[in-house]
Amino acid sequence: MFELAAIAIFIAMVFVLIRLYSGPTLYDRVLALNAFGTHTVLFIGILGFLTGRPDFLDIALLYALINFVGTIAILKFFRYRAIGDISSNGTEDETEIEVES
């Protein structure tokens, strides 16, 4: 039964990769990439259950966090063209920090 679920998730991952390649806008591609990460987390969890290794769930949770942070970083980069601090006018904050010697 779980083998069938793993196969279905793998097929869904292939469909998401097709959407990632074809998706007409940037946001469609980011959504497909996020969905691929979610399917990967599910696949790792099922794989850990099938092999009897519960430590795979820790790996799946870590990958889910990386997937979430990565999606937010990509969207922020494409909106502001910067990853660092953004000031109120939409440009990167250029404040200097003085170092005491």
Phi and psi restraints in degrees (value plus and minus 20) as a CYANA .aco file:
   2 PHE   PHI     -92.3   -52.3
   2 PHE   PSI     -47.5    -7.5
   3 GLU   PHI     -82.9   -42.9
   3 GLU   PSI     -59.2   -19.2
   4 LEU   PHI     -84.5   -44.5
   4 LEU   PSI     -59.1   -19.1
   5 ALA   PHI     -84.7   -44.7
   5 ALA   PSI     -60.5   -20.5
   6 ALA   PHI     -84.4   -44.4
   6 ALA   PSI     -60.5   -20.5
   7 ILE   PHI     -85.8   -45.8
   7 ILE   PSI     -61.6   -21.6
   8 ALA   PHI     -84.0   -44.0
   8 ALA   PSI     -60.3   -20.3
   9 ILE   PHI     -86.7   -46.7
   9 ILE   PSI     -58.4   -18.4
  10 PHE   PHI     -83.7   -43.7
  10 PHE   PSI     -61.9   -21.9
  11 ILE   PHI     -83.8   -43.8
  11 ILE   PSI     -60.8   -20.8
  12 ALA   PHI     -83.4   -43.4
  12 ALA   PSI     -55.4   -15.4
  13 MET   PHI     -84.5   -44.5
  13 MET   PSI     -56.7   -16.7
  14 VAL   PHI     -85.1   -45.1
  14 VAL   PSI     -63.2   -23.2
  15 PHE   PHI     -83.5   -43.5
  15 PHE   PSI     -57.8   -17.8
  16 VAL   PHI     -87.4   -47.4
  16 VAL   PSI     -56.7   -16.7
  17 LEU   PHI     -84.7   -44.7
  17 LEU   PSI     -56.3   -16.3
  18 ILE   PHI     -83.7   -43.7
  18 ILE   PSI     -62.9   -22.9
  19 ARG   PHI     -84.9   -44.9
  19 ARG   PSI     -57.0   -17.0
  20 LEU   PHI     -82.2   -42.2
  20 LEU   PSI     -59.6   -19.6
  21 TYR   PHI     -93.7   -53.7
  21 TYR   PSI     -58.5   -18.5
  22 SER   PHI    -115.8   -75.8
  22 SER   PSI     -47.3    -7.3
  23 GLY   PHI     -64.0   -24.0
  23 GLY   PSI      97.3   137.3
  24 PRO   PHI     -81.8   -41.8
  24 PRO   PSI     -53.1   -13.1
  25 THR   PHI    -129.5   -89.5
  25 THR   PSI     146.4   186.4
  26 LEU   PHI     -82.5   -42.5
  26 LEU   PSI     -59.9   -19.9
  27 TYR   PHI     -89.0   -49.0
  27 TYR   PSI     -50.8   -10.8
  28 ASP   PHI     -84.3   -44.3
  28 ASP   PSI     -58.9   -18.9
  29 ARG   PHI     -90.2   -50.2
  29 ARG   PSI     -58.4   -18.4
  30 VAL   PHI     -86.3   -46.3
  30 VAL   PSI     -60.8   -20.8
  31 LEU   PHI     -83.1   -43.1
  31 LEU   PSI     -61.0   -21.0
  32 ALA   PHI     -85.5   -45.5
  32 ALA   PSI     -58.2   -18.2
  33 LEU   PHI     -85.3   -45.3
  33 LEU   PSI     -60.4   -20.4
  34 ASN   PHI     -85.8   -45.8
  34 ASN   PSI     -61.0   -21.0
  35 ALA   PHI     -84.6   -44.6
  35 ALA   PSI     -57.3   -17.3
  36 PHE   PHI     -83.4   -43.4
  36 PHE   PSI     -60.5   -20.5
  37 GLY   PHI     -83.3   -43.3
  37 GLY   PSI     -59.3   -19.3
  38 THR   PHI     -85.7   -45.7
  38 THR   PSI     -62.6   -22.6
  39 HIS   PHI     -84.4   -44.4
  39 HIS   PSI     -54.6   -14.6
  40 THR   PHI     -85.0   -45.0
  40 THR   PSI     -60.4   -20.4
  41 VAL   PHI     -82.4   -42.4
  41 VAL   PSI     -64.3   -24.3
  42 LEU   PHI     -83.0   -43.0
  42 LEU   PSI     -61.4   -21.4
  43 PHE   PHI     -84.6   -44.6
  43 PHE   PSI     -61.7   -21.7
  44 ILE   PHI     -84.3   -44.3
  44 ILE   PSI     -61.3   -21.3
  45 GLY   PHI     -82.6   -42.6
  45 GLY   PSI     -64.3   -24.3
  46 ILE   PHI     -88.0   -48.0
  46 ILE   PSI     -59.0   -19.0
  47 LEU   PHI     -82.3   -42.3
  47 LEU   PSI     -60.9   -20.9
  48 GLY   PHI     -84.5   -44.5
  48 GLY   PSI     -56.6   -16.6
  49 PHE   PHI     -88.2   -48.2
  49 PHE   PSI     -62.1   -22.1
  50 LEU   PHI     -87.6   -47.6
  50 LEU   PSI     -54.5   -14.5
  51 THR   PHI    -109.5   -69.5
  51 THR   PSI     -25.6    14.4
  52 GLY   PHI      54.8    94.8
  52 GLY   PSI       9.4    49.4
  53 ARG   PHI    -137.2   -97.2
  53 ARG   PSI      75.8   115.8
  54 PRO   PHI     -88.5   -48.5
  54 PRO   PSI     -34.2     5.8
  55 ASP   PHI     -89.6   -49.6
  55 ASP   PSI     -34.1     5.9
  56 PHE   PHI     -84.7   -44.7
  56 PHE   PSI     -46.8    -6.8
  57 LEU   PHI     -86.6   -46.6
  57 LEU   PSI     -54.8   -14.8
  58 ASP   PHI     -84.6   -44.6
  58 ASP   PSI     -61.4   -21.4
  59 ILE   PHI     -84.7   -44.7
  59 ILE   PSI     -60.5   -20.5
  60 ALA   PHI     -84.1   -44.1
  60 ALA   PSI     -61.1   -21.1
  61 LEU   PHI     -85.0   -45.0
  61 LEU   PSI     -60.9   -20.9
  62 LEU   PHI     -83.6   -43.6
  62 LEU   PSI     -61.5   -21.5
  63 TYR   PHI     -86.4   -46.4
  63 TYR   PSI     -55.0   -15.0
  64 ALA   PHI     -84.2   -44.2
  64 ALA   PSI     -61.3   -21.3
  65 LEU   PHI     -85.2   -45.2
  65 LEU   PSI     -62.2   -22.2
  66 ILE   PHI     -84.3   -44.3
  66 ILE   PSI     -59.4   -19.4
  67 ASN   PHI     -82.4   -42.4
  67 ASN   PSI     -63.6   -23.6
  68 PHE   PHI     -84.7   -44.7
  68 PHE   PSI     -69.5   -29.5
  69 VAL   PHI     -84.4   -44.4
  69 VAL   PSI     -59.2   -19.2
  70 GLY   PHI     -84.0   -44.0
  70 GLY   PSI     -60.1   -20.1
  71 THR   PHI     -84.6   -44.6
  71 THR   PSI     -64.1   -24.1
  72 ILE   PHI     -83.3   -43.3
  72 ILE   PSI     -61.3   -21.3
  73 ALA   PHI     -84.7   -44.7
  73 ALA   PSI     -61.3   -21.3
  74 ILE   PHI     -84.0   -44.0
  74 ILE   PSI     -65.7   -25.7
  75 LEU   PHI     -84.4   -44.4
  75 LEU   PSI     -59.2   -19.2
  76 LYS   PHI     -86.2   -46.2
  76 LYS   PSI     -59.4   -19.4
  77 PHE   PHI     -84.2   -44.2
  77 PHE   PSI     -63.7   -23.7
  78 PHE   PHI     -94.0   -54.0
  78 PHE   PSI     -38.4     1.6
  79 ARG   PHI    -105.5   -65.5
  79 ARG   PSI     -66.0   -26.0
  80 TYR   PHI    -125.2   -85.2
  80 TYR   PSI     -28.2    11.8
  81 ARG   PHI      39.6    79.6
  81 ARG   PSI       8.2    48.2
  82 ALA   PHI    -176.4  -136.4
  82 ALA   PSI     131.2   171.2
  83 ILE   PHI    -120.4   -80.4
  83 ILE   PSI     -47.2    -7.2
  84 GLY   PHI     -91.9   -51.9
  84 GLY   PSI    -179.5  -139.5
  85 ASP   PHI     -85.8   -45.8
  85 ASP   PSI     120.1   160.1
  86 ILE   PHI    -134.2   -94.2
  86 ILE   PSI     106.5   146.5
  87 SER   PHI    -102.2   -62.2
  87 SER   PSI    -200.0  -160.0
  88 SER   PHI     -87.4   -47.4
  88 SER   PSI     -44.1    -4.1
  89 ASN   PHI    -110.7   -70.7
  89 ASN   PSI     -12.8    27.2
  90 GLY   PHI      69.5   109.5
  90 GLY   PSI     -15.1    24.9
  91 THR   PHI    -127.5   -87.5
  91 THR   PSI     145.4   185.4
  92 GLU   PHI     -89.4   -49.4
  92 GLU   PSI     118.6   158.6
  93 ASP   PHI     -89.5   -49.5
  93 ASP   PSI     107.2   147.2
  94 GLU   PHI    -132.9   -92.9
  94 GLU   PSI      18.3    58.3
  95 THR   PHI     -95.3   -55.3
  95 THR   PSI     122.8   162.8
  96 GLU   PHI    -120.0   -80.0
  96 GLU   PSI     126.7   166.7
  97 ILE   PHI    -128.0   -88.0
  97 ILE   PSI     105.2   145.2
  98 GLU   PHI    -105.1   -65.1
  98 GLU   PSI     116.7   156.7
  99 VAL   PHI    -128.3   -88.3
  99 VAL   PSI     107.4   147.4
 100 GLU   PHI    -101.4   -61.4
 100 GLU   PSI     118.8   158.8
